[in-house]
Amino acid sequence: MNTDMSAYGLWSLVIVNSAVFILFAYSFFKPRTPRDWRSFSAFSAFLVALFAEMYGFPLTIYFMSGWLQSRYPNVEWFSHDAGHLLEMMFGWKTNPHFGPFHILSFAFIVGGFILISAAWKVLYDAQHKRTLATAGPYGYVRHPQYVGFILVMFGFLLQWPTLLTLAMFPVLTFMYAKLAKSEEREAIAEFGDAYTLYVAEVPAFIPRLQHIFGSSHIGGYRQ
């Protein structure tokens, strides 16, 4: 195996890409509370871990190189393109940036950021009016911003899966679920029966299909 590592060791790109995506996420999410900062910091750590392997050192490829080389002997696993593991393992022969998993990853990443942005606008208005956020994305799920973060992370996993980010993903998902529970306890204390009714009508993370495709609004919350 040719172990030329010239495609890696680009730590300036690690810093630049991490900073760009973290600032991009910050502009969409705009954390304000300690809970917001915890969720945003966890997401930022995921991005740093991702780009550290994408441009710095391919730890996943290094640990799996023996198995990968024996199973897929025609791939130069220490080339940069080989970091697109799913394209390589499924035999995509041309530029992996145009592979099906890479294209699908962009759909998840862009969709996640759009969801985070749309949800933040609704939540910001509701907080200033001291009302319950039920419009827009909040009419489909109770925690659209956390769903957005999960979509973005999943998109990056499709694009460039690593052992560390694969391990982080379920941990961060569980963390967002716990943060959501904490938020709901506070919302019940503040809004009482109105929020209890909202919980009964709108799912936490996965929207109901009839809510997405149906012509009627569930509980009047979709606006």
N, CA and C of each residue as an Amber inpcrd file, in Angstrom:
protein
   669
   0.8490000  -1.2020000   0.0000000   0.0000000   0.0000000   0.0000000
   0.8830000   1.2500000   0.0000000   0.5230000   2.1740000  -0.8500000
   1.2180000   3.4640000  -0.8530000   0.6840000   4.2930000   0.3060000
   1.5620000   4.6610000   1.2060000   1.1170000   5.3980000   2.4040000
   1.4770000   6.8770000   2.3200000   1.4790000   7.4160000   1.1250000
   1.7430000   8.8430000   0.9400000   0.6480000   9.6380000   1.6450000
   1.0420000  10.4500000   2.6290000   0.0670000  11.1920000   3.4280000
  -0.0310000  12.6500000   2.9950000   0.3770000  12.9400000   1.7490000
   0.3860000  14.3280000   1.3060000  -1.0130000  14.9220000   1.2390000
  -2.0380000  14.0510000   1.1550000  -3.4090000  14.5510000   1.1140000
  -3.8800000  15.0270000   2.4800000  -3.0960000  14.7400000   3.5250000
  -3.4730000  15.1010000   4.8860000  -2.4090000  16.0070000   5.5000000
  -2.5230000  16.2570000   6.7820000  -1.6030000  17.1720000   7.4380000
  -1.8830000  18.6260000   7.1220000  -3.0600000  18.8900000   6.5860000
  -3.4470000  20.2490000   6.1950000  -4.2190000  20.8970000   7.3400000
  -3.5150000  21.1730000   8.4120000  -4.1840000  21.6340000   9.6290000
  -4.7740000  23.0300000   9.4850000  -4.2230000  23.8110000   8.5720000
  -4.8190000  25.1250000   8.3230000  -6.2350000  24.9590000   7.7640000
  -6.4450000  23.9350000   6.9140000  -7.7880000  23.6690000   6.3980000
  -8.7140000  23.1500000   7.4880000  -8.1600000  22.4070000   8.4320000
  -8.9640000  21.9630000   9.5700000  -9.5070000  23.1720000  10.3180000
  -8.6120000  24.1280000  10.5810000  -9.0130000  25.3250000  11.3290000
 -10.0070000  26.1600000  10.5370000  -9.7130000  26.3890000   9.2540000
 -10.5660000  27.2410000   8.4300000 -11.9540000  26.6270000   8.2670000
 -12.0100000  25.3370000   7.8980000 -13.3110000  24.6960000   7.6910000
 -14.1150000  24.6050000   8.9830000 -13.4340000  24.2830000  10.0920000
 -14.1340000  24.2260000  11.3700000 -14.7080000  25.5940000  11.7150000
 -13.8930000  26.6340000  11.5540000 -14.3420000  27.9880000  11.8860000
 -15.4990000  28.4230000  11.0020000 -15.4120000  28.1370000   9.7020000
 -16.4640000  28.5540000   8.7730000 -17.7910000  27.8930000   9.1230000
 -17.7810000  26.5770000   9.3440000 -19.0400000  25.8830000   9.6230000
 -19.5690000  26.1990000  11.0130000 -18.6690000  26.3940000  11.9770000
 -19.1280000  26.7560000  13.3210000 -19.7640000  28.1450000  13.3140000
 -19.1260000  29.0910000  12.6350000 -19.7020000  30.4350000  12.5320000
 -20.9930000  30.4230000  11.7330000 -21.0310000  29.5770000  10.7010000
 -22.2460000  29.4410000   9.8990000 -23.3860000  28.9170000  10.7760000
 -23.0840000  27.8910000  11.5630000 -24.0980000  27.3470000  12.4660000
 -24.5040000  28.3770000  13.5150000 -23.5300000  29.1350000  14.0150000
 -23.8240000  30.1760000  15.0050000 -24.7980000  31.2160000  14.4330000
 -24.5860000  31.5910000  13.1650000 -25.4540000  32.6010000  12.5450000
 -26.8800000  32.1000000  12.4060000 -27.0610000  30.7760000  12.2940000
 -28.3980000  30.2010000  12.1970000 -29.0200000  29.9900000  13.5730000
 -28.2140000  29.4970000  14.5210000 -28.7420000  29.0710000  15.8150000
 -28.7900000  30.1900000  16.8450000 -27.7600000  31.0460000  16.8380000
 -27.6770000  32.1850000  17.7540000 -27.9130000  31.7680000  19.2110000
 -27.0090000  30.9760000  19.8050000 -27.2010000  30.5210000  21.1860000
 -27.2510000  31.6810000  22.1630000 -28.1470000  31.5860000  23.1360000
 -28.3040000  32.6380000  24.1310000 -28.2250000  32.1050000  25.5470000
 -28.8960000  31.0020000  25.8030000 -28.9470000  30.4420000  27.1580000
 -27.8130000  29.4400000  27.3610000 -27.5010000  29.0860000  28.6170000
 -26.4920000  28.0330000  28.8550000 -26.8400000  26.7260000  28.1460000
 -28.1220000  26.3890000  28.0630000 -28.5310000  25.1690000  27.3650000
 -28.2090000  25.2920000  25.8680000 -28.4850000  26.4640000  25.3040000
 -28.1540000  26.6870000  23.8930000 -26.6640000  26.4920000  23.6530000
 -25.8480000  27.0340000  24.5500000 -24.4000000  26.9300000  24.3750000
 -23.9130000  25.5030000  24.5170000 -24.5440000  24.7070000  25.3740000
 -24.1540000  23.2960000  25.4970000 -24.4210000  22.5420000  24.2060000
 -25.5980000  22.7510000  23.6470000 -25.9330000  22.0430000  22.4140000
 -25.0620000  22.5160000  21.2610000 -24.8040000  23.8140000  21.2160000
 -23.9650000  24.3580000  20.1440000 -22.5170000  23.8960000  20.2970000
 -22.0110000  23.8410000  21.5170000 -20.6370000  23.3890000  21.7530000
 -20.4530000  21.9300000  21.3590000 -21.4450000  21.1070000  21.6590000
 -21.3680000  19.6890000  21.2780000 -21.3420000  19.5500000  19.7680000
 -22.1750000  20.3150000  19.0870000 -22.1830000  20.2940000  17.6250000
 -20.8440000  20.7650000  17.0750000 -20.2680000  21.7990000  17.6800000
 -18.9650000  22.3160000  17.2410000 -17.8720000  21.2710000  17.4110000
 -17.9180000  20.5130000  18.5200000 -16.9310000  19.4570000  18.7500000
 -17.0290000  18.3830000  17.6720000 -18.2490000  18.0740000  17.2580000
 -18.4550000  17.1040000  16.1770000 -17.7800000  17.5990000  14.8960000
 -17.9540000  18.8780000  14.5740000 -17.3590000  19.4310000  13.3580000
 -15.8370000  19.4030000  13.4140000 -15.2630000  19.7590000  14.5610000
 -13.8100000  19.7470000  14.6920000 -13.2700000  18.3340000  14.5120000
 -13.9300000  17.3490000  15.1430000 -13.5040000  15.9460000  14.9920000
 -13.5850000  15.5050000  13.5410000 -14.6310000  15.9360000  12.8490000
 -14.8010000  15.5700000  11.4450000 -13.6830000  16.1390000  10.5760000
 -13.4580000  17.4510000  10.6800000 -12.4760000  18.0860000   9.8000000
 -11.0460000  17.7170000  10.1690000 -10.8220000  17.3470000  11.4320000
  -9.4870000  16.8840000  11.8220000  -9.1030000  15.6180000  11.0570000
 -10.0940000  14.7550000  10.8120000  -9.8040000  13.5460000  10.0240000
  -9.8900000  13.8090000   8.5280000 -10.6960000  14.7520000   8.1330000
 -10.8610000  15.0280000   6.7140000  -9.6040000  15.6610000   6.1190000
  -8.9410000  16.5270000   6.8980000  -7.7770000  17.2380000   6.3730000
  -6.5070000  17.0660000   7.2110000  -6.6630000  16.6480000   8.4670000
  -5.5010000  16.5430000   9.3430000  -4.8430000  15.1790000   9.2990000
  -5.4220000  14.2320000  10.0360000  -4.8740000  12.8720000  10.0630000
  -6.0210000  11.8730000   9.9490000  -5.9740000  10.9440000   8.9790000
  -7.0840000  10.0070000   8.7420000  -7.0660000   8.8440000   9.7350000
  -7.4240000   9.1170000  10.9700000  -7.3400000   8.1140000  12.0260000
  -8.1590000   6.8730000  11.6940000  -9.3490000   7.0690000  11.1480000
 -10.2150000   5.9430000  10.8120000  -9.5770000   5.0660000   9.7320000
  -9.0610000   5.6950000   8.6890000  -8.3990000   4.9470000   7.6180000
  -7.1790000   4.2140000   8.1720000  -6.4590000   4.8650000   9.0610000
  -5.2640000   4.2560000   9.6370000  -5.6170000   2.9790000  10.4080000
  -6.6590000   3.0490000  11.2480000  -7.0380000   1.8820000  12.0430000
  -7.6420000   0.7780000  11.1830000  -8.3400000   1.1610000  10.1230000
  -9.0440000   0.1780000   9.3010000  -8.2800000  -0.2010000   8.0420000
  -7.0780000   0.3190000   7.8760000  -6.3590000   0.1650000   6.6110000
  -6.1290000  -1.2940000   6.2370000  -5.7870000  -2.1400000   7.2000000
  -5.5460000  -3.5480000   6.9020000  -6.7790000  -4.2290000   6.3370000
  -7.9090000  -4.0420000   7.0200000  -9.1550000  -4.6480000   6.5590000
  -9.5960000  -4.0490000   5.2310000  -9.4960000  -2.7300000   5.0930000
  -9.9180000  -2.0790000   3.8660000  -9.0840000  -2.5320000   2.6730000
  -7.7660000  -2.6010000   2.8700000  -6.8970000  -2.9770000   1.7620000
  -7.1270000  -4.4230000   1.3280000  -7.3980000  -5.3030000   2.2930000
  -7.6450000  -6.6990000   1.9370000  -9.0040000  -6.8800000   1.2700000
  -9.9770000  -6.0570000   1.6720000 -11.3340000  -6.1850000   1.1080000
 -11.4800000  -5.4070000  -0.1980000 -10.7960000  -4.2770000  -0.2880000
 -10.8900000  -3.4290000  -1.4830000  -9.4730000  -3.1040000  -1.9570000
  -8.7840000  -4.0550000  -2.5730000  -7.3560000  -3.8870000  -2.8960000
  -7.0650000  -2.8660000  -3.9850000  -8.0470000  -2.4760000  -4.7530000
  -7.8100000  -1.5570000  -5.8710000  -7.9820000  -0.0900000  -5.4830000
  -8.1890000   0.1820000  -4.2140000  -8.3750000   1.5620000  -3.7490000
  -7.1140000   2.0300000  -3.0410000  -6.6540000   3.2350000  -3.3690000
  -5.5430000   3.8470000  -2.6450000  -6.1400000   4.5380000  -1.4120000
  -6.0980000   3.8410000  -0.2890000  -6.8680000   4.2770000   0.8680000
  -6.3220000   5.5140000   1.5590000  -5.0920000   5.8850000   1.2860000
  -4.5600000   7.0980000   1.9140000  -4.6110000   8.3010000   0.9800000
  -5.3500000   8.1640000  -0.1240000  -5.6540000   9.3390000  -0.9340000
  -6.8200000  10.0720000  -0.2980000  -6.9570000  11.3420000  -0.6060000
  -8.0120000  12.1200000   0.0300000  -9.4010000  11.6250000  -0.3830000
  -9.5570000  11.2730000  -1.6600000 -10.8720000  10.8370000  -2.1300000
 -11.3620000   9.5890000  -1.3990000 -10.4300000   8.7590000  -0.9450000
 -10.8190000   7.5140000  -0.2810000 -11.4850000   7.7590000   1.0630000
 -11.3640000   8.9840000   1.5910000 -12.0620000   9.3070000   2.8300000
 -13.5690000   9.2680000   2.6830000 -14.0430000   9.3360000   1.4350000
 -15.4740000   9.1550000   1.1680000 -15.7390000   7.6560000   1.1880000
 -15.7380000   7.0910000   2.3720000 -15.7400000   5.6400000   2.5370000
 -16.9150000   4.9550000   1.8450000 -18.0940000   5.5320000   1.9500000
 -19.2640000   4.8640000   1.3940000 -19.1750000   4.7610000  -0.1230000
 -18.7160000   5.8370000  -0.7760000 -18.5400000   5.7770000  -2.2280000
 -17.5120000   4.7110000  -2.6050000 -16.4140000   4.6550000  -1.8610000
 -15.3590000   3.6940000  -2.1630000 -15.8340000   2.2570000  -1.9400000
 -16.5230000   2.0260000  -0.8370000 -16.9360000   0.6690000  -0.4920000
 -18.0380000   0.1480000  -1.4040000 -18.8450000   1.0630000  -1.9650000
 -19.8910000   0.6360000  -2.8820000 -19.4390000   0.6820000  -4.3430000
 -18.1450000   0.9490000  -4.5550000 -17.5870000   0.8230000  -5.8960000
 -17.8310000   1.9880000  -6.8250000 -18.0390000   3.1880000  -6.2720000
 -18.2070000   4.3720000  -7.1240000 -16.8750000   4.6610000  -7.8190000
 -16.8700000   4.6770000  -9.1510000 -15.6160000   4.7060000  -9.9060000
 -15.1510000   6.1040000 -10.2830000 -16.0180000   7.0690000 -10.2510000
 -15.6320000   8.4180000 -10.6700000 -15.4490000   9.3170000  -9.4420000
 -15.4270000  10.6240000  -9.6570000 -15.1870000  11.5740000  -8.5780000
 -16.1940000  11.3630000  -7.4420000 -15.7200000  11.0470000  -6.2300000
 -16.6580000  10.7650000  -5.1290000 -17.4990000  11.9700000  -4.7360000
 -17.0620000  13.1800000  -5.0920000 -17.8560000  14.3630000  -4.7820000
 -19.1750000  14.3910000  -5.5520000 -19.2690000  13.5740000  -6.5950000
 -20.5110000  13.4650000  -7.3550000 -21.1840000  12.1180000  -7.1070000
 -20.7470000  11.4220000  -6.0830000 -21.3350000  10.1350000  -5.7410000
 -22.6820000  10.3020000  -5.0600000 -23.4890000   9.2520000  -5.0150000
 -24.8460000   9.3460000  -4.4440000 -24.8590000   9.7090000  -2.9700000
 -23.9390000   9.1550000  -2.1870000 -23.9280000   9.4550000  -0.7530000
 -23.4970000  10.8990000  -0.5010000 -22.5430000  11.3740000  -1.3130000
 -22.0780000  12.7590000  -1.1420000 -23.1890000  13.7400000  -1.4870000
 -23.9030000  13.4770000  -2.5800000 -25.0130000  14.3540000  -2.9660000
 -26.1230000  14.3090000  -1.9210000 -26.4400000  13.0990000  -1.4390000
 -27.4700000  12.9760000  -0.4040000 -27.0490000  13.6920000   0.8720000
 -25.7540000  13.6680000   1.1710000 -25.2720000  14.3420000   2.3800000
 -25.5540000  15.8350000   2.3260000 -25.3950000  16.4350000   1.1550000
 -25.6640000  17.8650000   1.0300000 -27.1330000  18.1760000   1.2640000
 -28.0190000  17.2720000   0.8370000 -29.4480000  17.4780000   1.0750000
 -29.7340000  17.5260000   2.5760000 -29.1320000  16.6060000   3.3350000
 -29.3260000  16.6000000   4.7880000 -28.6980000  17.8360000   5.4390000
 -27.4820000  18.2020000   5.0200000 -26.7770000  19.3280000   5.6340000
 -27.5170000  20.6340000   5.3730000 -27.8590000  20.8790000   4.1090000
 -28.5620000  22.1220000   3.7680000 -29.9380000  22.1440000   4.4220000
 -30.6500000  21.0180000   4.3550000 -31.9640000  20.9600000   4.9850000
 -31.8980000  21.1900000   6.4820000 -30.8610000  20.6510000   7.1240000
 -30.6990000  20.8530000   8.5610000 -30.4720000  22.3000000   8.9220000
 -29.6050000  22.9720000   8.1710000 -29.3380000  24.3830000   8.4540000
 -30.5660000  25.2480000   8.1860000 -31.3100000  24.9310000   7.1330000
 -32.5430000  25.6820000   6.8510000 -33.5420000  25.5080000   7.9930000
 -33.6570000  24.2800000   8.4940000 -34.5810000  24.0120000   9.6000000
 -34.1630000  24.7630000  10.8580000 -32.8760000  24.7640000  11.1650000
 -32.3820000  25.4910000  12.3370000 -32.7090000  26.9710000  12.2240000
 -32.4630000  27.5400000  11.0350000 -32.7140000  28.9640000  10.8210000
 -34.2000000  29.2990000  10.9440000 -35.0470000  28.4980000  10.2800000
 -36.4880000  28.7710000  10.3140000 -37.0350000  28.6410000  11.7320000
 -36.5490000  27.6450000  12.4700000 -37.0180000  27.4440000  13.8360000
 -36.5750000  28.5790000  14.7460000 -35.3430000  29.0600000  14.5480000
 -34.8460000  30.1240000  15.4150000 -35.6920000  31.3840000  15.2670000
 -36.0910000  31.7030000  14.0480000 -36.8990000  32.9110000  13.8290000
 -38.2270000  32.8140000  14.5730000 -38.8500000  31.6490000  14.5090000
 -40.1270000  31.4620000  15.2110000 -39.9230000  31.5440000  16.7180000
 -38.8930000  30.8750000  17.2160000 -38.6360000  30.8680000  18.6550000
 -38.2770000  32.2560000  19.1580000 -37.4960000  32.9940000  18.3920000
 -37.0950000  34.3560000  18.7820000 -38.3290000  35.2480000  18.9440000
 -39.2360000  35.1910000  17.9660000 -40.4610000  36.0000000  18.0500000
 -41.3150000  35.5790000  19.2400000 -41.4220000  34.2760000  19.4640000
 -42.2410000  33.7860000  20.5710000 -41.6640000  34.2100000  21.9190000
 -40.3480000  34.1560000  22.0510000 -39.7130000  34.5530000  23.3030000
 -39.9210000  36.0280000  23.5950000 -39.8650000  36.8500000  22.5580000
 -40.0730000  38.2890000  22.7720000 -41.5240000  38.5980000  23.1280000
 -42.4380000  37.7990000  22.6070000 -43.8560000  38.0100000  22.9140000
 -44.2980000  37.2110000  24.1340000 -43.3710000  36.3790000  24.6630000
 -43.6550000  35.5070000  25.7990000 -44.8590000  34.6080000  25.5100000
 -44.8410000  34.0460000  24.2920000 -45.8830000  33.1120000  23.8930000
 -45.2450000  31.7730000  23.5380000 -46.0790000  30.7880000  23.3310000
 -45.6170000  29.4560000  22.9740000 -45.2900000  29.4050000  21.4840000
 -44.1320000  28.8810000  21.1380000 -43.7280000  28.7560000  19.7320000
 -44.4200000  27.5460000  19.1260000 -45.3550000  27.7900000  18.2070000
 -46.0900000  26.6980000  17.5650000 -46.1630000  26.8640000  16.0550000
 -45.6480000  27.9540000  15.5350000 -45.7540000  28.2190000  14.1020000
 -44.5990000  27.5730000  13.3470000 -44.6910000  27.5730000  12.0210000
 -43.6030000  27.0950000  11.1730000 -43.1680000  25.6840000  11.5270000
 -41.8710000  25.4700000  11.6710000 -41.3710000  24.1250000  11.9960000
 -41.9160000  23.5810000  13.3160000 -42.2520000  24.4850000  14.2420000
 -42.7880000  24.0420000  15.5340000 -44.1950000  23.4640000  15.4050000
 -44.8130000  23.6070000  14.2430000 -46.0850000  22.9650000  14.0100000
 -45.9450000  21.5120000  13.5850000 -44.7180000  21.1170000  13.2650000
 -44.4490000  19.7350000  12.8410000 -43.7640000  18.9250000  13.9390000
 -42.7950000  19.5310000  14.5950000 -42.0850000  18.8700000  15.6940000
 -41.8320000  19.9060000  16.7910000 -41.6970000  19.4160000  18.0140000
 -41.5440000  20.3330000  19.1450000 -40.1180000  20.8640000  19.2830000
 -39.1470000  20.1740000  18.6920000 -37.7520000  20.5750000  18.8500000
 -37.0390000  20.6110000  17.4940000 -37.4810000  21.4960000  16.6040000
 -36.9230000  21.4960000  15.2420000 -35.4430000  21.8560000  15.1780000
 -34.9570000  22.6930000  16.1050000 -33.5420000  23.0520000  16.0440000
 -32.6480000  21.8530000  16.3600000 -33.0390000  21.0520000  17.3180000
 -32.2680000  19.8520000  17.6160000 -32.3440000  18.8600000  16.4540000
 -33.5210000  18.7620000  15.8400000 -33.6560000  17.9150000  14.6550000
 -32.7130000  18.4140000  13.5550000 -32.6180000  19.7370000  13.4170000
 -31.7280000  20.3030000  12.4170000 -30.2740000  19.9270000  12.6560000
 -29.8280000  20.0170000  13.9060000 -28.4540000  19.6290000  14.2280000
 -28.2210000  18.1490000  13.9100000 -29.1850000  17.3100000  14.2290000
 -29.0420000  15.8750000  13.9580000 -28.9710000  15.6180000  12.4530000
 -29.7850000  16.3270000  11.6720000 -29.7500000  16.1730000  10.2180000
 -28.3940000  16.5800000   9.6510000 -27.8480000  17.6860000  10.1340000
 -26.5430000  18.1470000   9.6480000 -25.4660000  17.1230000   9.9800000
 -25.4640000  16.6220000  11.2100000 -24.4620000  15.6300000  11.6010000
 -24.5980000  14.3520000  10.7720000 -25.8290000  13.9170000  10.5510000
 -26.0450000  12.7140000   9.7510000 -25.5570000  12.9350000   8.3260000
 -25.7880000  14.1310000   7.7900000 -25.3030000  14.4430000   6.4540000
 -23.7970000  14.3450000   6.3580000 -23.0930000  14.8600000   7.3660000
 -21.6330000  14.7670000   7.3640000 -21.1670000  13.3230000   7.5100000
 -21.9130000  12.5120000   8.2430000 -21.5580000  11.0970000   8.3720000
 -21.6800000  10.3830000   7.0280000 -22.6890000  10.7320000   6.2500000
 -22.8140000  10.1410000   4.9180000 -21.6540000  10.5560000   4.0250000
 -21.2300000  11.7940000   4.1900000 -20.1740000  12.3310000   3.3330000
 -18.7940000  11.8220000   3.7150000 -18.5040000  11.7770000   5.0120000
 -17.1570000  11.4350000   5.4680000 -17.2430000  10.7410000   6.8220000
 -17.6450000   9.4740000   6.8470000 -17.7950000   8.7740000   8.1340000
 -16.4460000   8.5030000   8.7860000 -16.3590000   8.7140000  10.0890000
 -15.1510000   8.3920000  10.8570000 -15.5670000   7.6550000  12.1220000
 -14.6350000   6.9270000  12.7020000 -14.9390000   6.1900000  13.9260000
 -15.3600000   7.1310000  15.0520000 -14.6610000   8.2730000  15.1630000
 -14.9530000   9.2060000  16.2540000 -16.3230000   9.8490000  16.0820000
 -16.6210000  10.3310000  14.8700000 -17.9230000  10.9800000  14.6830000
 -19.0650000   9.9680000  14.7320000 -18.8160000   8.7360000  14.2950000
 -19.8350000   7.6930000  14.4320000 -20.1270000   7.4020000  15.9000000
 -19.0910000   7.4610000  16.7260000 -19.2860000   7.2570000  18.1630000
 -19.9640000   8.4680000  18.7990000 -19.6370000   9.6640000  18.3230000
 -20.2110000  10.8810000  18.8860000 -21.6760000  11.0450000  18.5310000
 -22.0790000  10.5840000  17.3600000 -23.4320000  10.8570000  16.8700000
 -24.5180000  10.3690000  17.8290000 -24.5190000   9.0880000  18.2620000
 -25.5790000   8.6700000  19.1970000 -25.4870000   9.3610000  20.5470000
 -24.2670000   9.6890000  20.9820000 -24.0990000  10.3850000  22.2560000
 -24.7230000  11.7770000  22.1750000 -24.4430000  12.4940000  21.0790000
 -24.9950000  13.8390000  20.9230000 -26.5120000  13.7870000  20.7250000
 -26.9770000  12.7850000  20.0040000 -28.4270000  12.6410000  19.8260000
 -29.1100000  12.4260000  21.1750000 -28.5200000  11.5800000  22.0110000
 -29.0600000  11.3520000  23.3560000 -29.0050000  12.6400000  24.1790000
 -27.9270000  13.3980000  24.0400000 -27.8000000  14.6560000  24.7660000
 -28.8960000  15.6370000  24.3560000 -29.1670000  15.7300000  23.0360000
 -30.2210000  16.6240000  22.5730000 -31.5870000  16.1820000  23.0900000
 -31.7990000  14.8660000  23.1770000 -33.0590000  14.3660000  23.7210000
 -33.2240000  14.7700000  25.1830000 -32.1310000  14.7020000  25.9540000
 -32.1980000  15.1050000  27.3640000 -32.4250000  16.6070000  27.4960000
 -31.7390000  17.3910000  26.6460000 -31.9520000  18.8340000  26.6800000
 -33.3950000  19.1640000  26.3290000 -33.9700000  18.4270000  25.3830000
 -35.3560000  18.6560000  24.9920000 -36.3010000  18.3760000  26.1620000
 -36.0390000  17.2990000  26.9020000 -36.8670000  16.9830000  28.0690000
 -36.7880000  18.0970000  29.1160000 -35.5770000  18.6120000  29.3040000
 -35.4050000  19.6950000  30.2650000 -36.1700000  20.9380000  29.8270000
 -36.1130000  21.2510000  28.5390000 -36.8520000  22.4010000  28.0120000
 -38.3590000  22.2200000  28.2140000 -38.8220000  20.9940000  28.0190000
 -40.2610000  20.7590000  28.1260000 -40.7520000  20.9150000  29.5590000
 -39.9340000  20.5050000  30.5200000 -40.3380000  20.7120000  31.9180000
 -40.4850000  22.2010000  32.2160000 -39.5670000  23.0040000  31.6880000
 -39.6570000  24.4500000  31.9040000 -40.8630000  25.0350000  31.1820000
 -41.1400000  24.5350000  29.9680000 -42.2750000  25.0470000  29.1980000
 -43.6000000  24.7170000  29.8860000 -43.6950000  23.5240000  30.4640000
 -44.9100000  23.1570000  31.1840000 -45.1050000  24.0550000  32.3960000
 -43.9970000  24.3540000  33.0800000 -44.0850000  25.2400000  34.2420000
 -44.5280000  26.6420000  33.8350000 -44.1200000  27.0750000  32.6320000
 -44.4400000  28.4330000  32.1920000 -45.8040000  28.5260000  31.5150000
 -46.1420000  27.5440000  30.6730000 -47.3530000  27.6520000  29.8540000
 -48.4730000  26.7050000  30.2850000 -48.1740000  25.7750000  31.1870000
 -49.2070000  24.9230000  31.7550000 -49.9430000  24.0650000  30.7380000
 -51.2830000  24.1370000  30.7810000 -52.1190000  23.2790000  29.9500000
 -51.9160000  23.5280000  28.4590000 -51.5570000  24.7490000  28.0900000
 -51.3470000  25.0560000  26.6700000 -50.2090000  24.2130000  26.1030000
 -49.1520000  24.0700000  26.9010000 -48.0280000  23.2620000  26.4090000
 -48.3510000  21.7730000  26.4890000 -49.0920000  21.3630000  27.4860000
 -49.4970000  19.9610000  27.5870000 -50.3230000  19.5490000  26.3680000
 -51.2250000  20.4260000  25.9470000 -52.0160000  20.1600000  24.7440000
 -51.1190000  20.1150000  23.5040000 -50.1470000  21.0240000  23.4430000
 -49.2030000  21.0570000  22.3270000 -48.4130000  19.7540000  22.2510000
 -47.9790000  19.2490000  23.4060000 -47.2410000  17.9800000  23.4540000
 -48.1090000  16.8340000  22.9370000 -49.3900000  16.8720000  23.2710000
 -50.2970000  15.8140000  22.8380000 -50.5310000  15.8380000  21.3370000
 -50.4200000  17.0160000  20.7330000 -50.7300000  17.1580000  19.3130000
 -49.5090000  17.0570000  18.4040000 -48.3390000  17.5020000  18.8820000
 -47.1620000  17.6110000  18.0150000 -46.0460000  16.7100000  18.5460000
 -45.4950000  15.8170000  17.7250000 -44.4160000  14.9240000  18.1830000
 -43.1320000  15.6890000  18.4760000 -42.2490000  15.0580000  19.2300000
 -41.0220000  15.7300000  19.6620000 -40.0160000  15.9080000  18.5380000
 -39.7230000  14.8380000  17.8000000 -38.6330000  14.8960000  16.8270000
 -39.0100000  14.4230000  15.4270000 -39.9250000  13.4840000  15.3120000
 -40.2650000  12.9200000  14.0020000 -41.6880000  13.3260000  13.6520000
 -41.8760000  14.1310000  12.6060000 -43.2270000  14.5880000  12.2700000
 -44.1060000  13.4590000  11.7830000 -45.3900000  13.5850000  12.0320000
 -46.3450000  12.6040000  11.5360000 -46.5280000  12.7950000  10.0280000
 -46.6270000  11.6930000   9.3020000 -46.7540000  11.7690000   7.8450000
 -48.0210000  12.5150000   7.4360000 -49.1090000  12.2880000   8.1490000
 -50.3440000  12.9770000   7.7810000 -50.2430000  14.4720000   8.0340000
 -49.3490000  14.8580000   8.9440000 -49.1360000  16.2790000   9.2010000
 -48.3580000  16.9170000   8.0560000 -47.4280000  16.1460000   7.4710000
 -46.6200000  16.6640000   6.3670000 -47.4200000  16.7230000   5.0790000
 -48.1600000  15.6450000   4.7800000 -48.8290000  15.5320000   3.4840000
 -50.3160000  15.8070000   3.5460000 -50.8710000  15.8600000   4.7640000
 -52.3130000  16.0520000   4.8740000 -52.7160000  17.4820000   4.5780000
 -53.9490000  17.6650000   4.2090000 -54.4570000  19.0000000   3.8850000
 -54.9000000  19.7630000   5.1190000 -55.1960000  19.0300000   6.1960000
 -55.6530000  19.6970000   7.4180000 -54.5030000  19.8760000   8.3840000
 -54.6120000  20.8490000   9.2500000 -53.5900000  21.1270000  10.2380000
 -53.9100000  20.3660000  11.5090000 -52.9100000  19.7930000  12.1320000
 -53.1040000  19.0620000  13.3610000 -53.2120000  20.0430000  14.5200000
 -54.3010000  20.0300000  15.1990000 -54.4620000  20.8500000  16.3880000
 -54.3390000  22.3450000  16.1410000 -54.3510000  22.7420000  14.8690000
 -54.2290000  24.1590000  14.5580000 -52.8510000  24.7170000  14.7480000
 -51.8340000  23.8700000  14.9380000 -50.5120000  24.3840000  15.2570000
 -49.7020000  24.7030000  14.0120000 -49.9900000  24.0750000  12.9230000
 -49.2300000  24.3630000  11.7130000 -49.7080000  25.6730000  11.1270000
 -48.7490000  26.6090000  10.9360000 -49.1450000  27.9340000  10.4650000
 -48.2750000  28.3300000   9.2870000
